[in-house]
């Protein structure tokens, strides 16, 4: 997707790109339109486009869900530049830190799954002990 991204500059709230607009950014796997960059004003809303993001001359439209679209006014943006190299650095940085940020949750999930598995084995062992008329307390069943 980054290869489809034109050089984008926002100066004093006005968006400019180095490509003929409108520019559509597609999902490479499905071909679905993900974002549209249109500084000409021919596309004024996300309705009927199928895209989740629309960047116009002075606004950013973002569809959070089918019923909710957020509009951000860019008039307060003094200077911003996005090119393929910067987008690639952001994507790589996100991927690098994503694993670190998710590690505690993954470990907690593994721990809880193992705890549930052990409790299930304990319950099965206690049931087998009752069937054989052997009384097992929790500690014995866990062993």
DSSP file (Angstrom, degrees, kcal/mol; ACC not computed):
  #  RESIDUE AA STRUCTURE BP1 BP2  ACC     N-H-->O    O-->H-N    N-H-->O    O-->H-N    TCO  KAPPA ALPHA  PHI   PSI    X-CA   Y-CA   Z-CA
    1    1 A X    >         0   0    0      0, 0.0     3,-1.3     0, 0.0     4,-0.4   0.000 360.0 360.0 360.0 -33.4    0.0    0.0    0.0
    2    2 A X  G >   +     0   0    0      1,-0.3     3,-1.3     2,-0.2    85,-0.1   0.840 360.0  62.3 -63.4 -31.8    2.9    2.4    0.7
    3    3 A X  G 3  S+     0   0    0      1,-0.3    -1,-0.3    81,-0.0    81,-0.1   0.745 100.7  54.0 -64.7 -22.2    4.0    2.1   -2.9
    4    4 A X  G <  S+     0   0    0     -3,-1.3     2,-0.4    22,-0.1    -1,-0.3   0.564  85.9 105.8 -85.9  -9.6    0.6    3.7   -3.9
    5    5 A X    <   -     0   0    0     -3,-1.3    79,-0.2    -4,-0.4     2,-0.1  -0.569  60.5-148.2 -79.3 124.4    1.1    6.7   -1.6
    6    6 A X        -     0   0    0     -2,-0.4     2,-0.3     1,-0.1    -2,-0.1  -0.440  37.0 -84.0 -81.3 165.0    2.0   10.0   -3.3
    7    7 A X        -     0   0    0     -2,-0.1    11,-1.5    76,-0.1     2,-0.4  -0.564  54.8-162.7 -67.0 129.7    4.1   12.6   -1.6
    8    8 A X  E     -AB  17  82A   0     74,-3.1    74,-3.0    -2,-0.3     2,-0.4  -0.959  13.4-177.8-125.1 132.6    1.7   14.6    0.6
    9    9 A X  E     -AB  16  81A   0      7,-2.9     7,-2.7    -2,-0.4     2,-0.5  -0.996  10.7-165.3-132.0 135.8    2.2   18.0    2.1
   10   10 A X  E     +AB  15  80A   0     70,-3.1    70,-1.9    -2,-0.4     2,-0.5  -0.982  14.8 174.7-117.6 119.1    0.0   20.0    4.4
   11   11 A X  E >  S-AB  14  79A   0      3,-2.2     3,-1.4    -2,-0.5    68,-0.2  -0.982  71.0 -16.5-128.3 120.3    0.9   23.6    4.7
   12   12 A X  T 3  S-     0   0    0     66,-2.3    66,-0.2    -2,-0.5    -1,-0.1   0.854 129.2 -51.7  54.5  38.8   -1.2   26.1    6.7
   13   13 A X  T 3  S+     0   0    0     64,-2.0     2,-0.5     1,-0.2    -1,-0.3   0.508 113.1 115.8  83.1   4.9   -4.2   23.6    6.5
   14   14 A X  E <   -A   11   0A   0     -3,-1.4    -3,-2.2    63,-0.2     2,-0.3  -0.935  55.9-142.4-114.2 127.0   -4.1   23.1    2.8
   15   15 A X  E     +A   10   0A   0     42,-2.8     2,-0.3    -2,-0.5    -5,-0.2  -0.658  21.3 176.2 -87.8 137.6   -3.3   19.6    1.3
   16   16 A X  E     -A    9   0A   0     -7,-2.7    -7,-2.9    -2,-0.3     2,-0.3  -0.995   6.6-168.9-138.4 146.4   -1.2   19.2   -1.8
   17   17 A X  E     -A    8   0A   0     -2,-0.3    -9,-0.2    -9,-0.2     4,-0.1  -0.900  29.2-127.7-130.2 159.8    0.1   16.1   -3.5
   18   18 A X  S    S+     0   0    0    -11,-1.5     2,-0.3    -2,-0.3   -10,-0.1   0.046  86.5  69.6 -96.1  26.8    2.6   15.4   -6.3
   19   19 A X  S    S-     0   0    0    -12,-0.2     2,-0.3   -13,-0.0    -2,-0.2  -0.923  94.8 -87.7-137.2 161.8    0.1   13.3   -8.3
   20   20 A X        -     0   0    0     -2,-0.3     2,-0.3     2,-0.1    -2,-0.1  -0.558  65.7 -98.7 -70.3 129.2   -3.0   13.9  -10.3
   21   21 A X  S    S+     0   0    0     -2,-0.3    17,-0.2    -4,-0.1     2,-0.1  -0.693  94.9  56.2-101.7 155.3   -6.0   13.7   -8.0
   22   22 A X        -     0   0    0     15,-0.6     2,-0.5    -2,-0.3    16,-0.2   0.409  69.4-174.0 -77.1 144.6   -8.2   11.9   -7.0
   23   23 A X  E     -C   37   0B   0     14,-3.0    14,-2.9    -2,-0.1     2,-0.5  -0.937   7.7-157.0-108.2 127.8   -5.7    9.2   -5.9
   24   24 A X  E     -C   36   0B   0     -2,-0.5     2,-0.6    12,-0.2    12,-0.2  -0.905   2.8-154.2-107.1 132.9   -7.2    5.9   -4.7
   25   25 A X  E     -C   35   0B   0     10,-3.0     9,-3.1    -2,-0.5    10,-1.6  -0.934  19.2-163.4-107.6 120.4   -5.2    3.6   -2.5
   26   26 A X  E     -C   33   0B   0     -2,-0.6     2,-0.5     7,-0.2     7,-0.2  -0.693  27.2-108.5-106.3 153.2   -6.2    0.0   -2.8
   27   27 A X     >  -     0   0    0      5,-2.7     4,-2.8    -2,-0.3     5,-0.1  -0.703  29.4-143.4 -72.3 121.9   -5.7   -3.1   -0.7
   28   28 A X  T  4 S+     0   0    0     -2,-0.5    -1,-0.1     1,-0.2    -2,-0.0   0.778  95.1  46.3 -63.6 -26.0   -3.2   -5.2   -2.7
   29   29 A X  T  4 S+     0   0    0      1,-0.1    -1,-0.2     3,-0.1    -2,-0.0   0.906 128.7  19.2 -82.9 -43.2   -4.8   -8.5   -1.7
   30   30 A X  T  4 S-     0   0    0      2,-0.1    -2,-0.2     0, 0.0     3,-0.1   0.669  90.0-130.0-103.3 -19.3   -8.5   -7.7   -2.3
   31   31 A X     <  +     0   0    0     -4,-2.8    -3,-0.1     1,-0.3     2,-0.1   0.477  55.9 148.8  80.9   1.5   -8.4   -4.7   -4.6
   32   32 A X        -     0   0    0     -5,-0.1    -5,-2.7    -6,-0.1     2,-0.5  -0.433  55.3-110.3 -70.3 141.2  -10.8   -2.8   -2.2
   33   33 A X  E     +C   26   0B   0     -7,-0.2    -7,-0.2    16,-0.2     3,-0.1  -0.617  39.6 172.6 -74.0 122.3  -10.4    1.0   -2.1
   34   34 A X  E     +     0   0B   0     -9,-3.1    18,-2.3    -2,-0.5    19,-1.4   0.811  62.1   8.4 -97.5 -40.1   -9.1    1.9    1.4
   35   35 A X  E     -Cd  25  53B   0    -10,-1.6   -10,-3.0    16,-0.2     2,-0.4  -0.986  55.7-155.9-146.0 151.7   -8.4    5.6    1.0
   36   36 A X  E     -Cd  24  54B   0     17,-2.1    19,-2.8    -2,-0.3     2,-0.6  -0.997   2.8-162.5-129.1 132.7   -9.0    8.4   -1.4
   37   37 A X  E     +Cd  23  55B   0    -14,-2.9   -14,-3.0    -2,-0.4   -15,-0.6  -0.968  21.4 164.7-113.7 115.1   -6.9   11.6   -1.7
   38   38 A X        +     0   0    0     17,-2.9    19,-0.4    -2,-0.6     3,-0.2  -0.893  16.9 165.5-137.9 103.8   -8.9   14.3   -3.7
   39   39 A X  S    S+     0   0    0     -2,-0.4    -1,-0.1    17,-0.2    17,-0.1   0.450  71.3  74.3 -94.2  -1.7   -7.8   17.9   -3.6
   40   40 A X  S    S-     0   0    0     16,-0.0    -1,-0.2    17,-0.0    16,-0.1   0.732 101.2-122.5 -82.4 -22.8  -10.0   18.9   -6.5
   41   41 A X  S    S+     0   0    0     -3,-0.2    -2,-0.1     2,-0.2    15,-0.0   0.494  78.9 118.7  93.5   4.2  -13.2   18.7   -4.6
   42   42 A X  S    S+     0   0    0      1,-0.2     2,-0.6     2,-0.1    -3,-0.0   0.801  74.0  51.2 -74.4 -27.3  -14.9   16.2   -6.8
   43   43 A X        +     0   0    0      1,-0.1    -2,-0.2    -5,-0.1    -1,-0.2  -0.950  61.9 163.8-109.7 116.7  -15.2   13.7   -3.9
   44   44 A X        +     0   0    0     -2,-0.6     2,-0.3     1,-0.2    -1,-0.1   0.520  60.7  19.7-112.8  -7.7  -16.8   15.4   -0.9
   45   45 A X  S    S-     0   0    0      2,-0.2    -1,-0.2     1,-0.0    16,-0.0  -0.969  70.1-115.7-153.5 167.7  -17.8   12.4    1.3
   46   46 A X  S >> S+     0   0    0     -2,-0.3     3,-2.0     2,-0.1     4,-0.8   0.600  73.5 121.6 -81.0 -12.0  -17.2    8.8    1.8
   47   47 A X  T 34 S+     0   0    0      1,-0.3    -2,-0.2     2,-0.2    -3,-0.1  -0.302  84.8   1.4 -58.8 127.1  -20.7    7.8    0.8
   48   48 A X  T 34 S+     0   0    0      1,-0.1    -1,-0.3     3,-0.1    -2,-0.1   0.417 109.1  93.8  79.2  -1.3  -20.7    5.4   -2.1
   49   49 A X  T <4 S-     0   0    0     -3,-2.0   -16,-0.2     2,-0.2    -2,-0.2   0.774  78.5-140.1 -91.9 -28.0  -16.9    5.2   -2.4
   50   50 A X     <  +     0   0    0     -4,-0.8     2,-0.1     1,-0.3    -3,-0.1   0.385  60.8 126.2  81.6  -4.4  -16.3    2.1   -0.2
   51   51 A X        -     0   0    0     -5,-0.3    -1,-0.3     1,-0.1   -16,-0.2  -0.445  55.7-150.8 -85.0 159.6  -13.2    3.8    1.3
   52   52 A X  S    S+     0   0    0    -18,-2.3    11,-2.9     1,-0.2     2,-0.4   0.626  82.0  42.4 -99.6 -20.0  -12.6    4.3    5.0
   53   53 A X  E     -dE  35  62B   0    -19,-1.4   -17,-2.1     9,-0.2     2,-0.4  -0.991  58.0-177.1-133.5 136.6  -10.5    7.5    4.6
   54   54 A X  E     -dE  36  61B   0      7,-2.4     7,-3.4    -2,-0.4     2,-0.6  -0.987   6.2-166.7-132.7 123.8  -11.0   10.5    2.4
   55   55 A X  E     +dE  37  60B   0    -19,-2.8   -17,-2.9    -2,-0.4     5,-0.2  -0.947  15.1 177.1-111.0 116.0   -8.4   13.4    2.4
   56   56 A X        -     0   0    0      3,-2.9   -17,-0.2    -2,-0.6   -41,-0.1  -0.320  50.8 -76.9-103.3-169.8   -9.7   16.5    0.7
   57   57 A X  S    S+     0   0    0    -19,-0.4   -42,-2.8     1,-0.2   -18,-0.1   0.835 125.5   2.6 -59.2 -35.0   -8.1   19.9    0.3
   58   58 A X  S    S+     0   0    0    -44,-0.2    16,-2.3     1,-0.1     2,-0.3   0.298 122.3  59.9-139.4  10.2   -8.7   20.9    3.9
   59   59 A X  E     - F   0  73B   0     14,-0.2    -3,-2.9    15,-0.1     2,-0.5  -0.973  55.8-146.3-142.4 155.8  -10.4   18.0    5.7
   60   60 A X  E     -EF  55  72B   0     12,-2.3    12,-3.0    -2,-0.3     2,-0.4  -0.990  16.2-162.0-121.8 122.2   -9.8   14.4    6.6
   61   61 A X  E     -EF  54  71B   0     -7,-3.4    -7,-2.4    -2,-0.5     2,-0.4  -0.881   8.7-176.5-104.4 133.1  -12.8   12.1    6.7
   62   62 A X  E     -EF  53  70B   0      8,-2.9     8,-3.4    -2,-0.4     2,-0.8  -0.979  17.9-146.8-135.1 120.9  -12.5    8.8    8.6
   63   63 A X  E     + F   0  69B   0    -11,-2.9     6,-0.2    -2,-0.4     3,-0.1  -0.772  16.8 177.6 -88.9 109.9  -15.2    6.1    8.8
   64   64 A X  S    S-     0   0    0      4,-1.7     2,-0.3    -2,-0.8    -1,-0.2   0.846  72.2 -18.7 -77.8 -35.2  -15.1    4.4   12.2
   65   65 A X  S    S-     0   0    0      3,-1.7     3,-0.4   -13,-0.0    -1,-0.2  -0.881  83.5 -80.1-154.5-177.1  -18.1    2.3   11.4
   66   66 A X  S    S+     0   0    0     -2,-0.3     3,-0.1     1,-0.2    -2,-0.0   0.846 129.7  36.2 -63.0 -32.3  -21.0    2.2    8.9
   67   67 A X  S    S+     0   0    0      1,-0.1     2,-0.5    -4,-0.0    -1,-0.2   0.511 111.6  64.1 -99.9  -5.4  -22.9    4.7   11.0
   68   68 A X        +     0   0    0     -3,-0.4    -3,-1.7     2,-0.0    -4,-1.7  -0.964  50.2 172.2-130.6 122.0  -20.1    6.9   12.2
   69   69 A X  E     -F   63   0B   0     -2,-0.5     2,-0.4    -6,-0.2    -6,-0.3  -0.993  17.9-151.5-123.6 129.9  -17.8    9.1   10.2
   70   70 A X  E     -F   62   0B   0     -8,-3.4    -8,-2.9    -2,-0.4     2,-0.5  -0.812   5.1-157.0-101.5 142.3  -15.4   11.6   11.8
   71   71 A X  E     -F   61   0B   0     -2,-0.4     2,-0.5   -10,-0.2   -10,-0.2  -0.978   3.9-163.0-121.2 126.6  -14.3   14.8   10.1
   72   72 A X  E     -F   60   0B   0    -12,-3.0   -12,-2.3    -2,-0.5     2,-0.4  -0.942  14.0-139.6-112.7 125.6  -11.1   16.5   11.1
   73   73 A X  E     -F   59   0B   0     -2,-0.5     3,-0.5   -14,-0.2   -14,-0.2  -0.702   8.8-161.6 -81.7 128.7  -10.5   20.1   10.1
   74   74 A X    >   +     0   0    0    -16,-2.3     3,-1.8    -2,-0.4   -15,-0.1   0.305  61.7 106.0 -95.4   9.2   -6.8   20.5    8.9
   75   75 A X  T 3  S+     0   0    0    -17,-0.3    -1,-0.2     1,-0.3   -61,-0.1   0.729  77.8  55.2 -64.0 -20.9   -6.8   24.3    9.3
   76   76 A X  T 3  S+     0   0    0     -3,-0.5     2,-0.8   -63,-0.1    -1,-0.3   0.490  81.7 101.3 -90.4  -3.4   -4.6   24.0   12.5
   77   77 A X    <   +     0   0    0     -3,-1.8   -64,-2.0     1,-0.2   -63,-0.2  -0.733  46.9 179.8 -84.0 113.3   -1.9   21.9   10.8
   78   78 A X        -     0   0    0     -2,-0.8   -66,-2.3     1,-0.3     2,-0.3   0.926  66.3  -2.4 -80.3 -46.8    0.9   24.3   10.0
   79   79 A X  E     +B   11   0A   0    -68,-0.2     2,-0.3   -67,-0.1    -1,-0.3  -0.949  65.6 152.7-153.4 126.4    3.4   21.9    8.4
   80   80 A X  E     -B   10   0A   0    -70,-1.9   -70,-3.1    -2,-0.3     2,-0.4  -0.966  13.8-172.7-152.7 137.0    3.3   18.2    7.7
   81   81 A X  E     -B    9   0A   0     -2,-0.3     2,-0.4   -72,-0.2   -72,-0.2  -0.999   1.6-176.6-134.5 134.3    5.0   16.1    5.0
   82   82 A X  E     +B    8   0A   0    -74,-3.0   -74,-3.1    -2,-0.4     2,-0.2  -0.990  11.0 161.7-132.2 124.2    4.5   12.4    4.3
   83   83 A X     >  -     0   0    0     -2,-0.4     4,-2.3   -76,-0.2     5,-0.2  -0.755  53.9 -91.9-128.4 179.8    6.4   10.4    1.7
   84   84 A X  H  > S+     0   0    0     -2,-0.2     4,-2.3     1,-0.2     5,-0.2   0.881 122.3  53.5 -63.4 -39.0    7.0    6.7    1.1
   85   85 A X  H  > S+     0   0    0      2,-0.2     4,-2.1     1,-0.2    -1,-0.2   0.920 111.4  45.1 -63.8 -43.6   10.2    6.6    3.1
   86   86 A X  H  > S+     0   0    0      2,-0.2     4,-2.4     1,-0.2    -2,-0.2   0.911 112.7  50.8 -67.2 -42.1    8.6    8.2    6.1
   87   87 A X  H  X S+     0   0    0     -4,-2.3     4,-2.4     1,-0.2    -1,-0.2   0.881 109.8  51.4 -63.1 -37.7    5.5    5.9    5.9
   88   88 A X  H  X S+     0   0    0     -4,-2.3     4,-2.5     2,-0.2     5,-0.2   0.909 109.0  50.1 -65.7 -42.2    7.9    2.9    5.6
   89   89 A X  H  X S+     0   0    0     -4,-2.1     4,-2.5     1,-0.2    -2,-0.2   0.912 111.3  49.2 -61.9 -42.1    9.7    4.0    8.8
   90   90 A X  H  X S+     0   0    0     -4,-2.4     4,-2.6     2,-0.2    -2,-0.2   0.928 111.8  48.2 -62.2 -45.0    6.4    4.4   10.6
   91   91 A X  H  X S+     0   0    0     -4,-2.4     4,-2.3     1,-0.2    -2,-0.2   0.911 113.5  46.8 -63.8 -42.8    5.2    0.9    9.5
   92   92 A X  H  X S+     0   0    0     -4,-2.5     4,-2.3     2,-0.2    -1,-0.2   0.902 112.7  49.9 -66.1 -40.7    8.5   -0.7   10.5
   93   93 A X  H  X S+     0   0    0     -4,-2.5     4,-2.2    -5,-0.2     5,-0.2   0.908 111.0  49.4 -63.3 -42.3    8.5    1.1   13.9
   94   94 A X  H  X S+     0   0    0     -4,-2.6     4,-1.7     1,-0.2    -2,-0.2   0.925 111.7  48.4 -62.4 -44.6    5.0    0.0   14.6
   95   95 A X  H  X S+     0   0    0     -4,-2.3     4,-0.9     1,-0.2    -2,-0.2   0.878 111.5  50.6 -64.3 -37.6    5.7   -3.6   13.7
   96   96 A X  H  X S+     0   0    0     -4,-2.3     4,-0.7     1,-0.2    -1,-0.2   0.916 117.6  37.0 -67.9 -42.9    8.8   -3.6   15.9
   97   97 A X  H  X S+     0   0    0     -4,-2.2     4,-2.4     1,-0.2    -1,-0.2   0.637 101.5  75.1 -86.5 -14.2    7.1   -2.2   19.0
   98   98 A X  H  X S+     0   0    0     -4,-1.7     4,-2.1    -5,-0.2    -1,-0.2   0.920  96.8  48.3 -63.7 -43.5    3.8   -4.1   18.5
   99   99 A X  H  X S+     0   0    0     -4,-0.9     4,-1.3     1,-0.2    -1,-0.2   0.896 112.4  48.6 -63.4 -40.6    5.4   -7.4   19.6
  100  100 A X  H  X S+     0   0    0     -4,-0.7     4,-0.5     1,-0.2    -1,-0.2   0.909 113.2  47.1 -65.7 -42.1    6.9   -5.7   22.7
  101  101 A X  H  < S+     0   0    0     -4,-2.4     4,-0.3     1,-0.2     3,-0.2   0.838 116.5  43.6 -69.5 -33.0    3.6   -4.0   23.6
  102  102 A X  H  X S+     0   0    0     -4,-2.1     4,-2.3    -5,-0.2     3,-0.4   0.635  89.4  89.4 -88.1 -14.0    1.5   -7.2   23.1
  103  103 A X  H  X S+     0   0    0     -4,-1.3     4,-2.7     1,-0.2     5,-0.2   0.879  85.4  50.5 -55.0 -45.8    3.9   -9.6   24.9
  104  104 A X  H  X S+     0   0    0     -4,-0.5     4,-2.2    -3,-0.2    -1,-0.2   0.896 112.7  47.2 -61.8 -36.9    2.4   -9.2   28.4
  105  105 A X  H  > S+     0   0    0     -3,-0.4     4,-2.2    -4,-0.3    -1,-0.2   0.879 112.3  49.4 -71.0 -37.2   -1.1   -9.9   27.1
  106  106 A X  H  X S+     0   0    0     -4,-2.3     4,-2.4     2,-0.2    -2,-0.2   0.932 112.5  47.6 -65.4 -45.6    0.1  -12.9   25.1
  107  107 A X  H  X S+     0   0    0     -4,-2.7     4,-2.5    -5,-0.2    -2,-0.2   0.901 111.4  50.8 -63.3 -40.9    1.9  -14.3   28.2
  108  108 A X  H  X S+     0   0    0     -4,-2.2     4,-2.6    -5,-0.2    -1,-0.2   0.909 110.3  50.3 -62.6 -41.7   -1.2  -13.7   30.4
  109  109 A X  H  X S+     0   0    0     -4,-2.2     4,-2.3     2,-0.2    -2,-0.2   0.906 111.0  48.3 -62.7 -42.1   -3.3  -15.5   27.8
  110  110 A X  H  X S+     0   0    0     -4,-2.4     4,-2.4     2,-0.2    -2,-0.2   0.916 112.0  49.9 -63.8 -42.9   -1.0  -18.5   27.7
  111  111 A X  H  X S+     0   0    0     -4,-2.5     4,-2.3     1,-0.2    -2,-0.2   0.930 112.2  46.7 -61.6 -46.2   -0.9  -18.6   31.5
  112  112 A X  H  X S+     0   0    0     -4,-2.6     4,-2.4     1,-0.2    -1,-0.2   0.880 111.9  51.1 -65.7 -37.7   -4.7  -18.5   31.8
  113  113 A X  H  X S+     0   0    0     -4,-2.3     4,-2.2     2,-0.2    -1,-0.2   0.910 111.7  47.1 -65.2 -41.3   -5.1  -21.2   29.1
  114  114 A X  H  X S+     0   0    0     -4,-2.4     4,-2.4     2,-0.2    -2,-0.2   0.884 111.2  51.8 -67.0 -38.2   -2.6  -23.4   30.9
  115  115 A X  H  X S+     0   0    0     -4,-2.3     4,-2.3     2,-0.2    -2,-0.2   0.908 110.8  47.6 -63.6 -42.9   -4.4  -22.8   34.2
  116  116 A X  H  X S+     0   0    0     -4,-2.4     4,-2.1     2,-0.2    -2,-0.2   0.888 111.3  51.6 -65.3 -38.7   -7.8  -23.7   32.7
  117  117 A X  H  X S+     0   0    0     -4,-2.2     4,-2.2     2,-0.2    -2,-0.2   0.930 110.7  47.5 -63.6 -44.7   -6.2  -26.8   31.2
  118  118 A X  H  X S+     0   0    0     -4,-2.4     4,-2.4     1,-0.2    -2,-0.2   0.895 110.6  51.5 -64.4 -40.7   -4.8  -27.9   34.5
  119  119 A X  H  X S+     0   0    0     -4,-2.3     4,-2.4     2,-0.2    -1,-0.2   0.887 109.4  51.2 -64.2 -37.8   -8.1  -27.3   36.3
  120  120 A X  H  X S+     0   0    0     -4,-2.1     4,-2.3     2,-0.2    -2,-0.2   0.913 110.6  47.7 -64.6 -42.8   -9.9  -29.4   33.7
  121  121 A X  H  X S+     0   0    0     -4,-2.2     4,-2.6     2,-0.2    -2,-0.2   0.893 111.2  52.0 -64.0 -39.5   -7.4  -32.3   34.2
  122  122 A X  H  X S+     0   0    0     -4,-2.4     4,-2.5     2,-0.2    -2,-0.2   0.923 110.0  48.5 -62.1 -44.8   -7.8  -32.0   38.0
  123  123 A X  H  X S+     0   0    0     -4,-2.4     4,-2.2     1,-0.2    -2,-0.2   0.910 112.1  48.7 -63.3 -42.4  -11.6  -32.2   37.6
  124  124 A X  H  X S+     0   0    0     -4,-2.3     4,-2.1     2,-0.2    -2,-0.2   0.906 111.9  49.2 -64.3 -41.0  -11.3  -35.2   35.3
  125  125 A X  H  X S+     0   0    0     -4,-2.6     4,-2.2     2,-0.2    -2,-0.2   0.894 110.5  50.3 -66.1 -39.4   -8.9  -36.9   37.8
  126  126 A X  H  X S+     0   0    0     -4,-2.5     4,-2.1     2,-0.2    -1,-0.2   0.892 110.5  50.5 -66.2 -38.2  -11.2  -36.2   40.7
  127  127 A X  H  X S+     0   0    0     -4,-2.2     4,-1.8     2,-0.2    -2,-0.2   0.887 110.5  48.8 -65.3 -39.1  -14.2  -37.7   38.7
  128  128 A X  H  X S+     0   0    0     -4,-2.1     4,-1.3     2,-0.2    -2,-0.2   0.871 109.5  52.9 -67.6 -36.6  -12.1  -40.8   38.0
  129  129 A X  H  <>S+     0   0    0     -4,-2.2     5,-3.5     1,-0.2    -2,-0.2   0.903 108.1  50.1 -64.8 -40.6  -11.2  -41.1   41.6
  130  130 A X  H ><5S+     0   0    0     -4,-2.1     3,-1.4     1,-0.2    -1,-0.2   0.887 107.1  54.8 -63.8 -37.9  -14.9  -41.0   42.7
  131  131 A X  H 3<5S+     0   0    0     -4,-1.8    -1,-0.2     1,-0.3    -2,-0.2   0.815 112.1  43.6 -64.4 -29.2  -15.7  -43.7   40.1
  132  132 A X  T 3<5S-     0   0    0     -4,-1.3    -1,-0.3    -3,-0.2    -2,-0.2   0.298 117.8-113.4 -97.9   9.2  -13.1  -45.9   41.7
  133  133 A X  T < 5S+     0   0    0     -3,-1.4     2,-0.5     1,-0.2    -3,-0.2   0.843  73.8 134.8  60.3  36.5  -14.2  -44.9   45.3
  134  134 A X      < -     0   0    0     -5,-3.5     2,-0.6    -6,-0.1    -1,-0.2  -0.976  50.8-140.1-115.6 124.4  -10.9  -43.1   46.0
  135  135 A X        -     0   0    0     -2,-0.5     2,-0.5    -3,-0.1    -9,-0.0  -0.738  22.2-176.7 -87.2 121.7  -11.2  -39.7   47.6
  136  136 A X        -     0   0    0     -2,-0.6     2,-0.1   -10,-0.2    -6,-0.1  -0.973  14.2-146.9-118.6 126.3   -8.8  -37.2   46.2
  137  137 A X     >  -     0   0    0     -2,-0.5     4,-2.4     1,-0.1     5,-0.2  -0.320  37.7 -94.4 -79.8 176.1   -8.5  -33.7   47.6
  138  138 A X  H  > S+     0   0    0      1,-0.2     4,-2.4     2,-0.2     5,-0.2   0.904 123.5  50.7 -60.5 -44.6   -7.6  -30.8   45.3
  139  139 A X  H  > S+     0   0    0      1,-0.2     4,-1.7     2,-0.2    -1,-0.2   0.898 111.8  47.7 -62.7 -40.6   -3.8  -31.0   46.0
  140  140 A X  H  4 S+     0   0    0      1,-0.2    -1,-0.2     2,-0.2    -2,-0.2   0.903 112.0  49.6 -67.4 -40.7   -3.7  -34.7   45.3
  141  141 A X  H  < S+     0   0    0     -4,-2.4    -2,-0.2     1,-0.2    -1,-0.2   0.877 108.4  53.4 -65.9 -36.5   -5.7  -34.3   42.1
  142  142 A X  H  <        0   0    0     -4,-2.4    -1,-0.2     1,-0.3    -2,-0.2   0.868 360.0 360.0 -66.5 -35.6   -3.4  -31.5   40.9
  143  143 A X     <        0   0    0     -4,-1.7    -1,-0.3    -5,-0.2    -2,-0.2   0.510 360.0 360.0 -69.0 360.0   -0.3  -33.7   41.4
